[in-house]
Amino acid sequence: MRSDRHDNVVNGPREHAVRPTPSRWPRKWRPPLIAPLAAGLAAGLLLTAPGPAAADSPGAPKRTGTVSVSDARFQVLSPTLIRTEYAGDGRFEDRSTFNAIGRGSFTPPPYTSSVRDGVLTIATSAVTLRYRVGSGPFTADNLTVGLKAGQQPVVAAPWQYRVCAPGALCEAEDQRYDGPGLAADHGGFTGKGFLAGFEVDNNSLSTDVRTTSAGTYDFAVRYANSAGGDGRHETRTLSLSVDGGADRTFSLPETKDWNTWGVARLPLSLGAGPHTVTLHRTAADSGSVNVDSVALLGSGAAYPSRADSALPGCRFGTSCEAEDALLSGSAGVATDHKGHAGYGFTAELNQGAGLTDRIAGVPADGTYLLHVRYANGTGGDGLHQARTVRVTTQGGTDATLSLPPTDNWDSWATASLPVQLKSGTDSVTLGCPDATSCHVNVDSLALADRQAPAPAPHLPLGGYRRSLDGLNGDSEPVPWTTPGLLHRDGWYLLDDTASAVHDPATRKTSTRPTHGGQPYQDGYLFGYGHDYQRGLSDLATLTGPPQLLPRWAYGVWYSEYIDRTASDYQNTVLPAFRAAGVPLDVLVTDTDFKAPNTWSGWTFDPAKFPDPKGFFDWSSGQGLHNTLNVHPSILGDDPQFAKAQATAKGKLRKGGCGSAGGADCYTFDFGDPDQLAAYLDLHRPMDRAGNDFWWLDWCCDTSRSSRAGVTPDAWINQQYADLTAETSERGFVLSRAYGSLQAGGYSGGVGLPTGPWADKRSTLHFTGDTTSNWGTLRAEVGYTPGESAATGMAAVSHDIGGHNDGYGIPGAETYTSGGQTHRTTKLPDDLYARWVQFGTFQPVDRLHSNHSDRLPWQYGPEAKASAEKFLRLREALVPYTYTLAQQAAATGVPIVRPLYLQYPEEEGAYSKAGTEYLYGPDMLVAPVTTPGTSTTTSVWFPPGQWTDYFTGRTYTAPAGGASHDVTTTLDTMPVFVRAGSVVTTRAENVTSDAQHPLDKVAVTVTEGASGSFSLYEDDGVSPVSKRAATTRLRYTEHHGTHLLTIGPAKGSFKGQVSRRAWTVSFRGVEAKPDRVTLSGTSTAATAWQWNADTHTVSVTLPARSVRTATTVMYR
């Protein structure tokens, strides 16, 4: 048989269209797919790209790394990143989007492309992508990617595109949507949940359908419509359009309550072929409904049942999520246990329940292995024992799979069973025929060759949510997070289809053009394998790097929700910091400074801040920077209201502020240019008075963003960053991120289709109001590195000490509220000390509370001494932390990082991700999260040598790592530095960063290996740090000689010191040295010190020019 073939080997990137010769398949795909595609990838087949490309010749067109076939376009951006774009009408998008602002910054790598037997193959050095040419939109059936995650070959089917076939039930959350959030807090829904709200103009739900013949159809919607936030219980409306045409009103009568679901329908006249049906809210609609599912039906046909659900299918050789299968009986989707892949898992598998999935791409009739990932803890029947499920396939299997017990419901195992499958497409069903069967949770399933390893599950690493608001760690599990970029099987699809077109220069956005009912997809396929840092680097290039905050932001912050005044700060708070020798860089003033309303006001209360400019001038003179807390609402009697409403052209909407604002309260639509201008104008008088930046507390007021194609938090946070940049250095905002108040509410655990990708460019992520207890501290330890790994966000800020009181212990201060005098609360001394320790090694160290003591001198002697020590240490670490922050902005690798970023092949790096992390590449931090003034913490050490930062004790871990028990009192914590590390800090205590040039630096070198560090410096405030300096410090060991070389500073900037004194400490030194030299000259014994208790040699160098290289050596 002749092999239809067209090869195009690309010795370096260039744009080309691959024109395949006629194949055995027509242009529009129909099953079955070529089986060898999956079989070859399952066997680990990878094509190797050629060597580096030669440079373009002068005048040659720019190489773009683009491959076009039919209605599909692929852009090879890096060895580990390929853009996949499908346009049924052939209209591709070359402009930037709000997420993908850096596509043009890539230099495409060498790759190969070819078409054989109708299959396009694109191979880089890291990934192999295959697509059935002419088969239509990307699906699990026609596009796969192969890569390696560590040593394991991985095959993935990243696109789960679904066409809503006539007569099928199509889950709303599986369609394209913009604005509503996925929720599951009411009963009676099918699938994972429902789309909640449609509360904002331009909220939309789009469904792709395909009809085989022209005619009249019913577009039906299953929905709930009870009393809304406006208090009305009435018929609501949305608008419906087909293929971007004229809107028609879609009426949704009221239902009994939010747990009762009705069906509404509208007749449509459709031609044969593909169409896009969009349900959306316009200014004329009332919205405020929940949508569970949709269906395209014949006129008058009954609404389909769950048994008629549309399925994406499971690709042979890949791991597929059980929650995406067809569920029956009592089976449903849950998320309340840890360690699962995907969105959740299938639970409630009791008698009569089951799940069925369609298997595509089976190579041939034969016997294969079914792999089921499951958890089997103690069941509702009180039994913890082996369970069974019945397995059937269309290929003839009818067998029983035994599922041994797992340790608990958070522990997952994989069981396998030989099954018979027929070639092409088959199905597999897991059933529960009797009362003793099942009682397990199923996470994923896979079908593969009997000789192949079980396909790796798509396990997320870390995750994100809008905030941790409401978290009470002592009584609740760690909150559910949305998976982000990093997954253990080494790939991720960033689906950018929903993102608006964006011009980074003008900051203008516009909706993407429609495609006349033809399908459109735009996504970026990451194939980083276990090179997670490469994945984060690609993400930073594509979506923009994390913001480098001003240098002072990495110092010490003081914040408290209490009625502070200018006098309090000037006469009580700052003098107490100064008297205790504790540094302070940022003052945060919470909401009570405002008038006429402390929540919604926009003017300083003259009784509290009689001279705002004078206060800010004083503050600046003390080396402090300020932020003010604001809520996005305004009262009708506010002095600024008339002007704001006029600027908004009368469009400010009344209501939605809750009890704090009262009935005469108005909110803003950030997506409307007039209302946005009115809102930002309210801030400018306070900016001109001297405020440095803003804390947007969008917790409660129903302001919103109707800007389509942009995550609302990301949109308003960017506006704040641009506002701050007008007057005050680098623009950023302290704010929640990744969602909106309307989509998921206060805390927002479920992400939006527009994603979390833009927030890191503008936002210091405020994680919200938590309960102060040990459990919350414990949850925060793993949350910061997990969020950073999932989104690339480098700046995460928890309330250090928590927000809401969890103990009722009387504090040191009194305050007046509601005409009555109250006393503040406080934390237990040990919890306070440990939380301050934790904050020392976080991206931002922001003390905060709700009328609860957070200052060291408000606690007992041990806790006070500990907190003061660690706040001074935090300030001393600013040079090191700021360098890590700049590295994050340059590489995308965050400041606080999970262990698996550095040690991806070590199992301990994954299992300990919730209890310890790395601060930069070289500092291992394991915060204490249990009560007691002396506690023992089990610390897992990655392979190598690690030295206790405080005691000098050294731990050595073999290959595979090792755990040791580490005991600490309140004056220390488990922090360890890797052998060969070089850590730079201030050499003396200072009151703030802004007023103290870095003319004295301490260098701590940990012996045991060679290493280096480049100290980064700039003026700390300029919007773009084009002028900066780096000083490279390199440590080497050779035959008993230990040498630190401090290179000359390279580069310059305004305010750079010309001379610097260095203090060098070598840690982990086993014995007193015989000799110490400075730049080759021996020093007197009095010029250096040896500490036998901490195994440290310390050398103080006289001040010298920063342009002069210096060496320190000991033997």
N, C-alpha and C positions, 0 to 999 in steps of 0.2 A: 504494500500500500504506500502511495506517495505521501511524503511528509510536506505539507505546506509550510513554508519557512521564510522568514525575513529577519535578518540579523542587523543590528546596528550597534557596534562596539564603540563606545564613546571614550576616547583617550583624553578625558577632561571634559568639563561641562560645555554644552552648547545647546541651543534650542533646535529641536527638530520634531517633525511630525512623522510618526511611524505609520506607514501605509501597508497593512498586511495584504498578502495575496489572498484571493478568495479561499475561504475555508469551508468545512463541511456544515458550519452553522450559519443561519441567517443573521442579519444584523441585530435584530432584537432577540435576545437570548430566550431559550426555553429549556427546561430541564430534560435529561440530567446533565450535570456539569462533568467535565473531564475528571475522572477519578485519580489519575496519576498526579494531578496537582497536589492534592492533599497527601497522597501516599509518599510522594517524593519529599515534601517538606517534613512529614512526620519522621522520615528517615534521616533528617538533619541535612538535607541538600541545601547548600549555599553556593551562590556564584561569587567568584572573587573578582573585584574590580581591578583594572590595570593600575599601573603606577601613576604618580602625579602627572597632571597635565602640563604640557608645555605652555609657556606664556602666550597670550594672544599676540598676534602680529599687529604692528601699528596700523590703525585704521580699521581693524577687524571689528565686526559687531560684537557687542557684549555677550559673553556666554551666560546663559540663564539657567541651564540645567533643566530645560523643559521638554517633556515628552508628551505629545498629543496623539490620541487615537480616538477616532469617531467623536463622541460627545464627552470624552473624558480627557482630563489634562492632569499631568503629574509634574511637580517641580521638585527636583532634588536639591535641597538646601544645604544639607550636611550629610556626612555618612550615616547619621542616626536620625535624620528628619526629612520626611518627604511630604510635600503638600499634595493632597488628593482632592480634585475638583471635578464635579460632574455637572454639566449644563445640558439639559435635554434640548434646548434651543440653540446650543452652540455659543451662547454669550457668557464668556468667562469674565471674572473680576480681577483687574490688576491693581486697583487702588488699595490703600491700606484700610484696615478696619479698626474699630476702637480697641480691639484686642491685639491684632497683628499689625503693629506699627513698624516692625523692624524687618519685614521680609526681605527688603532690598539690601540689608546689611550682611547677608550671607555671601560667602564665596563658594559656589557649588563645587563639590568634590568630584574626583573621577568616579565614573560608574559605567555599567554596561546596560544596554537595553536590546531586547529582541522580541520578535513575535514568532511563535511556533505553534502550529495546530490551533491558531486562533487565540492563543494566550500570550499576552504581553508580560514579559519579565523584566523588571528593573532591579539591578543588583549593585549595592555599594559594598564597601568593605565590612559593613555591619549588618545590613538587612537585605532581604530579597522580597520584593513585592510582586505579586502576580494578579493579573486581571483578565477576565474573559472579554476580549474585544467585542464591542457591539452588543453586550449583554444588558445594557441599561444602567440604572443607578447602582451605586455600590451596595452590595448586600453581603450577608454571610455566605451566600452561594457562589459569588463571582469574584471576590477579592480576598486574598489572604496575604499575610506577611510572615516570613520566617526569619528567625534570629537566634542568638544564643543568650541565655541568662546564666552566667557562670559557665558551667559545663553542660547544661541541659539545653538541647534543642527545643525551641518553642515555635509553635504554629498558632497564629491568631487570625480571627476574622473580625477585624475592628468595627466595621460598619454594620449596624443593625437596622438598616432602612426598612420601613414597612409601608406597603400600599394597603389601604383599607379597601378590601375587595367587597363588592356588593354582597350584602347578607351577613357579613362578619361583624362581630363586636370588636370595636377598636378602642383600646384604653386611651383615655385622654392624655395620660402622662407619657404615653409612647409616641404621641404626635409631636409636631413642632409647636412650641408655645413660647410666648414672650410676656413676662410680667407676672402671671399667676404663679403661686408656689405649689409644690406637691405636698399634700397633707394627708394624714390618716387618723385624725382625731374625732371622726364620727364613724358610725357603724353603717353596714349595709353596702359598702362599695365593693367593687371587684378589682382585681389587679393589685398593684402596690399601694394605691390610694386614689386621690382625686385632685383635680386642679381647683384650688381654693381662691375665691374672691372675685376676680375680674373687677377690682375696685378702682382701677385707674384707667383713664382714657388710653387707648392704643394697646391695652392688654389683649392678647390674641391667642387663638388656637387654630392651627392650619393642618388640614388633613389632605394627603394625596390619595386620590381615588383613580380607578381605571375602569371604564365601562366598555363592554364588548359591543354594545349597540346603542344607538341614539334612542332617547325616550325620556319619560318623566319618572323621576325618582323622588323618594323622600329622604331628606337628610334629617336624621333623628338624633336627639341628644338626651342622655340620661343625666339628670341634674337634681340638685336640692336647692330649695329657695325658702328659707324661713326668715325670721326677724333679723334684719341686718344691723350693722353698726349704727345706722341712722334711726333705728327703732321701728322702721316700717316693715310690715309683712304684707306684701302685695305682689302683683304680677311685675316681673322685671323684664328688661329687654336687653338684647345684644343685637349686633348687626351681622349679617351674613353676606359674603361676596364670593363669587366664583371666578377664578382665574384673574383676579384683580379688577373685576367689573364693578357695576353699580351695587351699592349696599341695599339690602332688604332687611326689614325689621324682623327679628326672631323673638317671639314672646315666650316667656317661661313663667307660667302661673305659679302661685305660691304652693308649697308643700307643707305638710303638717308640722314638720320640724326638720332639723338638719340631718337626722338619721333616716328620713323618709325620702325616697327617690322617685321622681316622676320622669315621664318621657314627653318631650315636645318635638314637633317635626315641622318641616317646611318643604313644600314640593319644589323640585328643581328640574328644569329642562336641560339635559346634558347631551352633547354629542358623543359619539363613540371615541374612546381614547382616554388619555390622561387629563386629569383636572385637579386643581387645588381649591378646596373649599375652606374658607377662612371665617371663623366666628370671632368677632372682636367687638370691643367697646368703643363707641364714639362719644362725642360730647352730648349727643342726644339720647344716649342710653343710660339706664340706671344700674346695670351690672349687678354686682354683689350677689353672685350665685356660685355654687360649687358644681363642677362638671366631672362626672365619673367616666363616661365613655360616649362614643359617637358611633353611628352606623349609617351606611348608604343602603337604602332598602327599596324594593319595589313598592309602588303606590299601595298604601294600606297594609303592608306586610307587618307582622308582629316583630317587636324588638327582639334581637337575638339574645340567647342566654350565654352564660359564661362558657358553655361547651362549644360555642361558635366563635371563640376569640381568635383574632388574627395572631399568628405566631411568626417570629423572626426566623426560627429554625436554628439548629445546632450543626455547625460544620464538623464533619468527620475529622478527627485528629486535633480538635481544639477543646478547651474547657468552656463549658456553657453554664450560665447561671440558672439554678433551679427555679428561681422566682420568675423567670421569663417563660417557663413552660406553661402548658395548659393545665390548670389546677382543677380538681373536682372534689366534691364532697366537702368535708370540713377544712380541707387544706387552704392555707392562706399565707401571706407574706409577712414576715416579722423582721425586726432589726434589733431586738433587745438582748442580744448576746454578742460577744466580741469574737474577732478572728475570722469572720466570714469574708468571702469575696463579694464583689459587686455591691448592689444596693442593700441586699439583705439575704434572707434564706427562706425556704419553704418550711412552714411549721404546721402544727395541728394535723399531722398525718395520723388520723385515727381510723377505725374500721369504716370501710366504704370510701375512704378518700384516696386520692392518687394524683400523679402528675404524668403528663405525656409530652414528649418533645419530638419534633421532626428532625431526622438526621439526614443531612445533605452531603453529597460527595462520597458516598460509600464506593470504594474502588472496584469491588466485584462481589458476587455472591460468595458468602463464606462465613467463617467463624472469627469473631473479633472479641476484644475485651471491653466490657462496660466498667467504667470507674466511677464510683459514687463517693463524694466527699460528704461526710455526715457528722453529727454530734449525737451521742446517746448517753445522756445523764439520767438522773432519777426521774422517772415518768410521773404523770399525774396519778397513776395507779400505785405509786409508792415503790415500784420495782426498779432496780438498777441491774440490768441483765442484758444478755445478747438478745437482739430483736431480729425480725426477718421482714423482708419485703418481697412481694411477688413481682417478677420481671417478665414482661412479654414484649415481643417484637413482631412486626409484620413478617419478618423472615422466618418465623416459626418457633422462636424461643418461648418457653413457658417454664420458668425455673424460679427457685427461691434463693435469694441473696441473704446471707447472714451478716449481721452488723454487730460486732462485739461492742461492749460498753466502752465509752470514753470516760476520762476522769470526771468531767462535768459538762455542762452545756456550753462552756467557752472553749472546750477542747474538741478538735476536729480530727477525724481519721478518714482514710480512704479504703474502701472495700471494692473488690473486683470480681467479675463474673464473666465467663465466656458466653457469648450470645451469637445467634445466627442473624445476619443481616442480608438483605438483598441489594443488588447493585443499584447505584444511583441514589434514590431517596427511600428511606425507611422511617420507622418510628419506634420509640421505646417508651414503655409505660411502667412506672413503679406503682404498685397497688397494695392496698391494705385489706385483705379479704376477711380477716377475722379480728376478734377483740384483742388478741395478744400480739398481732403483727404491728409493724411500724412503731409508733410512739417515738419517733426520732425527728430530728431536723435535718433537712437535706440542703446543702449549700451549692453544690455544682455537680455536673455529670459530664462524662466524656466517653466517646467511642474511639478506639485506636487499634492499630495492629497488635497482635498478641506479643510480638517481639519488641515493641516500642515501649519506652517508659510512659507512665501515666502522664498525660498532658498537665502541665503546671497550672494550678488555679490562678485566676487573675486577682491576686491578693493585694489590696491597697496598702501602701506604706504611709502612715499618717493620714491626715484628713483635715477638713476645715469646716467651720460653721460661722454664722454671722457674729456670734458672741457666745459667752458662757453664762449669760444672764440667767438668774434663777438657780444656778447650780448649788446644790447642797451636797457636798461630797460625802458626808457621813451617812446620808440616807438614800442617795441615788447612785446608780452606776455612772461611770464615766460617760458623758453625753455622746450621742451618736454624731459622727461627722461624715461629711460628703467626701468620697474619694477624690483625690486630685491627680497630679502628674505621675508620681512615682508608684510603681507596682513591682512586686517581687519577680514576676515573670518578664519584666523588662520592656514593656511597651505601653503606650497610651495614645488614644485618639483624642486630640483637642478639636472638638466639633465647633467650628466657627461659623456655621451656616447662619445662625441667628444674629451675629454681630453686625452692627451698623457700619457703613462706610465712614471713614474718619480721615481728616487731614490734620496730622500732628502739628503742622506749622500754624494753622489758623484756629485749631481746636474745634472746627466745625464738623458736625456729623450729619449724615443723611441716611435714609432707609435704603436698603439694597433694592435694585430694580427687580420687578417681577419677571417671571419667565413664561407668561401666557399659559399657565397650567402645567408646563413641562417641569419635571423634577429638577431640583438643584441641590447640590451638596458641596460643602467646602470644609475640609478638615485637614489637620496636620498630624501625621502619623509619626510618633516618636518611637524609636527602636534602640534605646540606650543600653539594653541588656542589664548588666549589673554595674555599668559605669553611670551611676546615678548622678554624679557631679556633671557628667557630660549632658545628661538630660536637663538639668537645671540651667546649665550654660546655654543650651539651645533655646530653652524657654525664655531666658533673659534677653537673648538676641531677638527673638521673635516678638515678644510682647512687651519689651522694655525692661530695663534692669530695676532692681529694688532701689528705692530712694535712699540716697546718702543724706542723713539728717545733719543739721548743724552739729559741730563737735560738742557744744555744751549739752546737747540733748542726751549724750551718753554718760552724763554725770548723775547727780542725785536730785530727785524731784520730791517736793512735798505737796500733797493734796489732801483735802478733807472736806466732806460735805458737812459744813458747819458755818454758821453765820460770822465769817471773818470780816474785819474792817481794815482799812489802811493803817489805822492806829495799831491794831493787833499785830500786823506784820512788822511794822516799824519799831514798836516798843516792847513786844513780847516774843514773837516767834523768831525773828532773825537774831535778836540778842541772845536767845537761848542757844541757837545753833553756834553762834560765835563763842559763847562762854564755854560750851562743851568741846570746842575744836572740831565740830562736825561740819563738813562741807555742804553747800547747797547751791544748786545751779538753776532750778526751775521752780517757780511758785505757780501753783494751780489754784485759781479761785473758782469755786463751784457756784451754783446758780443764784445764791442768795444776795449777790451784789447788786441785782437789778431792781429797777423801778419802772412803772408803778406796780408791776407784778414780778415777784421773784422768779417765777417760772418762765413767763412769756414776755418779760420786759426787754427793752432795748436801750435803756439809759442807766447810767450809774446812779444808785441811790445816794443822793447828796449827804445823807446822814452817815453813811458808811464810807464813802469815797468822795469827800467834798472837793478835792482837787485831783481828778484822775491823771492829768498830765504830770502834775507834781509827784504823784505816787509812782508813776512809771519812770520818771526821771530819777527819783530816789532809788528805785529798784535797779535800774541800769547802773547807777553809780556804785551799787553794791555787788556788781557782777552777776546779777540775776536776770532771768528771762521769764516772761509771763504768758500764761494762757488763760482764757476765760471760757466758762461753760455756757453754751447757749442751746436752746430748744427751738425747733423750727415752727414757731407760731407767734402770733401777735394779737393782743386784745384790741377791741374796737375803740377803747378809750385811751389807748397808748398815744402819747404825743407824736409818735412817728407814724401812726397808722394812716392818716389822711394822705401823707406823701407816698407811703408805700402802696396804698390802693390806687393812687393816681398813676404811679409808675407801672403798676400791674394792669393798668387800663380797666380797673374795676373787676378783675377776674379772681381776686382772692376769695376763697371759699370759706363760708362760716361753718364752725363746728369741728369736732374731731380732736379736741384738746384734753378731754377728760376733766376730772374734778379740779386739776391744778389751774386750768385756764378759765373754766366756767363757760356759760352759754355764749357770751359775746367774744368768742375767740375765733381767729381765722388762721388758715393754713395755706401752704404754698405748693404749687406744682413746679418742681425744679426743672422739668422738661420744657416748660413754656418760657420762651426768652424774656417776656415782659415780667412775669412773676419771679423768675430767677434774678433779673436785674433789681427788682424791688427788694428781694431778700438779701442780696449781697450788699446793697446800699446801706442797709441797716447796720452793717458791721463797720463801715468805713470811718465814722466819727471816732470809734474806740480804737481803730487802727492808727488813726492820725494822732490820737492822744499818746500812743506808745505801746499798745498791746502787740506782742510778738507773733502769736499764732492762736488758733482756735481749737476748742474742744467741742465738736458737734455731738450732742447727746440726743441722737434721733432714736429715742427709746419708745416714745409714747404718743407723740403728736402725729396726726394723720397727714402730714405733708407727704408728698409723693413725687414721682417722676414719670411723666407720660412719654419720655424720650424712648422711642422704640429702638431695640437693638443694643441697649447699653444697660449693664447692671446698675440699678439706681444708686446704690452706695458708691460705686466707682465713679458715677457721673458727678454727684454732688461733692464727693471728696476731691475730685480734680478741680472743681470750681473753687473750692476752698484753698487748695494749693496755689492756684493761679492768683487768687485774691491776696493771700499772704505774701506772695512773691512781689506784689506791687510795692510793698513798703518795708518788708522785713526779711531780707536774706533769702535763704532757700525755702521755697514754699512747701508746706506739708500740713496735714490736719490730723489731730487725734480723734479717731472716730471708729465706729463699727465698720465692718467691711463685708463684701461678697454677696449682699442681698438687698433687702429693703424691709421696712416695717410691715408692708402689706404682704410680702412673699415669705411666709414662715414666721412672721411676727417678731416679737421682742428678741428672741434668741436665734431663730432661723437656722435650724440644723441642716436643712436640705438646700443644696445649691440651685442656681438658676441656669437655664440653657446658655445664657450669655457668659456664664462662668466667673471665676475669681481672678482672672488673669491681669486685669488692668489696675487693680487696687494698689499693688505694691509700688506703683510709680508715684503715688501721692499720699499714701496713708500710713500713719502710725496706728496699728490696729489696737484699739481699746476693746478688751475682751469682756467688759461689762460687769454687772453687779452680781457678785457671788456671795454665798454665806461663808462666814469666817470660821473654819474648822480644819482639822487635820485632813479630812477626806478631800476637801477642796484643794488644799496645798498639794496633796498627792496627785490629784488629777492634773494640775497645772504643770507638773514636772515633765510629763510626756507630751502635753498638748503643744507647748511652744515649738519644740523641734519637729513634731508631727505636722503642724500647720505650715511651717517653713518649707518642709520637704514637699508638701502637697501643692503649694501655691507659689513658692519662690519669695514669699514675704519675709523680709529680714528684720522688720521692726514690729515686734509684738509686745504689748504692754498689758500686764495683769495689774489689778489692784493689789499691791504688796500688803498683805494683811487681810485681804478680802474686803467686802463692802458691808454686808449686813451682819449685825452681831449674832454670834452663835452661842454665847455663854452667859450673858447677863451679869458679868463681873463689873462692879462700879468703877468708873474711870476717874481721872484727875480734874476734869473741867466741868463747869456748869454752863447751860445755855438756856435761852428763853424761846419757847415755841407755843403758839396758841395761848399766849398770856400766862403760861406757867413755866416754872423753872424746872429744868431737867438736868440729870447728870449724864455725862458721857459714859460709854462702856470701854472695856479694854479686853485684850486677848490674854489667855494664860501666858505667863512669862516665857515658858519654853517654846510655845507656838510662835509667839512674836519674834523671838530671837532666830528661830529656824526659818521663818518666812523672810526676814531681812537678809539672812544668809543666801537664800534662794534668789532674791532680787539682785544680789551682787553679781550673779552670773546669768543675768537675763539681758536681752537686747536693750531694754530700758528699765530703769530702777525707779518706780513711781510709788512712793508711799501713799496710801489712800484708805478712806473709810467713810462710813456713814455715821457721823457723830460718835466716833470711837477712837481712842488714843492710838497714835502711831509714832510718837516721838520717843527716843530712847530714854530720856529723863523722866518719862511717865511710867517707867517700869522699875522692878527691883534691881539690886546691884549687879547680879550676874547677867540678866537680860540687857540691862543698860550698857554694861561694858561690852558685851558681844555686839549689840547693834551699832554702837559707836565705832567699834573696830571695823566692822564690815562696811559701814557707810564710808569710812575713810579709805578702805581698800577699794571700794567701787570707784571713788574719785581717782585714786592712784592708778587704776586700770584704764582710765580714759585713753591714754596713748595706744594701748594694746587694742582696746575695744574699737576705737575709731579706725585703726588699721584694718581690723576684721570687717568693719562696716564698709570701708572703701573696697576691700576685696570682694565683698558681697555685691556691691554695685558694679564691679568690673567683671565678675565671673558668674554671678547668679547663685553662688554657694553661700548659704546664710551664716550669720554669726553663731547662732545656737543650732546645732545640727545633730541629728540622730546618729548613733554609732555606725549604722550600716552605710552611711555616706563614705566613711573611711575604711570600713571593714565589711564589705558586702558579702564575702564568702564565709563569714563567721556566724554560726547560728546564734551565739550569745548576743550578737549585735542586734538581732531582731527580737529575741525574747526579753531583753532588758530595755527595750525602747521606751517603756513607760516609767522607768525608775532612774535612769541616768542618761547623760548626753555629753556631747563635746562642746566646749566653748572655743570655737576656732578648731584648728586641726590637732592641737597638742594638749589641751586641758580637758581632763575627764572629770565631770561633775556628777556626784550622786547625792542630791540633797536629802537631808534627814527629814522624814515625814512621820515619825512616831514620837509620842510624848516622852519626856524625861530630860533631866539635865545632863545625863550621861547615857548615850544610846549606842547600840551596835548595829551597823548597817552592813548588809551583805553586798559587796561590790564586785561586779564582774569586770575583769581587766582583759582587754584585747591582748593578743600576743605581743610580747616585748617587755620592756622594763619601764616601770612607772614609779615616780617618787612623790610622796605626800608633800603638797605645796606648803603645809604648815609645820610638819614635824620632821621632814627630811627622810622618813623611813621609805625604803625602796621595796617594791613588790615586782616579782618577775613572773610572767605568764608564758607558758609554752604555746606551741601551735594549738589552736582551738580555744585559747584563752583560759582563764582560771578565775574562780571566785574566792574572795577572802573576806573575813569579817573585820570591819574597821570600827573601832570605838572612838567616839568623839564627845567632848563636853561642849558646853555652849560657846566656848571661845575658839573652837575649830569646827570644820566641816569636812566631809570627804571630797577633797579636790586633789587631783594628781596630775603631774606633768610628765609627758612622754620623754624618754631618753633622747637627747639631742635637741630638745626644745629650747627656744630662746624667747623669753617673755620680757617686754619692756613696760615699765611703770614709772610714775613720778617717784622721785627719790625723797620727797618730803611732803608733808601734809599741806594742803592749800585750802582756802575758803571756797573757791569756785574755780572753774576752768577758765572762764573768760578773761579774768584779770591776772592770770599767772602764766606767762610764757614758759615754754618747756625748756628751761635752761639747766635743769638737773634731772637726770634719767637714771633709774635703776634697771640693770639688766640681770635677769636670773637665768642662768644656764644650767640645764640638767644633764649631767654626764651619763655616759653609757652608750652613746652613738653620736655621730656627727649630725649637724642640722644647721638651719639658717632661718632668718626672719628679716623682712624689710619693713622698717618703721616708716609709715606714711604720715606726712604732714601737709597741711595747707592752712589758709587763714581761717578755716572752720566755718565760714559763713557765706562765701561768695556763691552765687547761683550756679555757676559752672566752674569747677576747679581746674581751669586750664593752667594755673600756676600752682605747682606743688613741688614737694621735695621728698625723696626717699633716702633712707640710710640703711644700707645692707649690713647685717650682722651675721657673721658666719663662724660656726664653731666646728673644730675638727679634733679628732683624737688619733694619735699615731705613736705606737710603741711607748706609752707612758707619758707622752707630751700632750697637754691639753691647751688648745690655742683658740682664743676668741679674737676675730678680726672685726673691728668696727670701721666700716668703710666711710669715705667722705660723703657728705650730703650731696646728692645730685638733684639739681633743680632749685628753684627759689620761689618765694611768695612774700606778699606783704606781711610784715610783722615777724618774719623768721628771725630766730636768735642767731647771733654770729658766733657765740661761744657757748660751750656746754660742758658741764661736769658730769662724768659717768661714775656710777658705783656698780661694780660687777660682782655678782655672787655666783659661785659654782656650787650646785647642790648635788648630793649623792657622792661626795668625796669620801673614800673609805679611810684615808689616813692623812695626817698633816703633811703638806707638801714640803719638799726639800728646798724648792726654789720658786720664786715668782718674778716675772719680768714684765716691764711695761715698754712696748715698742723696742724690744730687744735688750733693754737695760735692766739689770738686776735691781730689785728694790730692797730696801732695808726691811728687817723683820717687823718693824713698827708700822710699816705702810700697808700691811694687810693683816687680816684676822682669821683665825681658825676656830670654828665652833664644833667641838666633838659631839655635842648632843644632837645637833641638826645636820652634822656632816657637811658643813658649809665653809667654803673659803670666800672671804669678801675682800675686795680691793677697791679703794676710792682713788679715782684719778683726778688730778687738778683740772680745772676748767681749761678747755682748749678750743681752737677753732673747729666749727662743724665741718669745715672743708678739709680737715686733716685726718688722715687714716691713723688708727691706733690699734695696737695689739696688746692683749693680755695673755700671758702664758704661765702655766705652772707645771711642775713635774713632781 
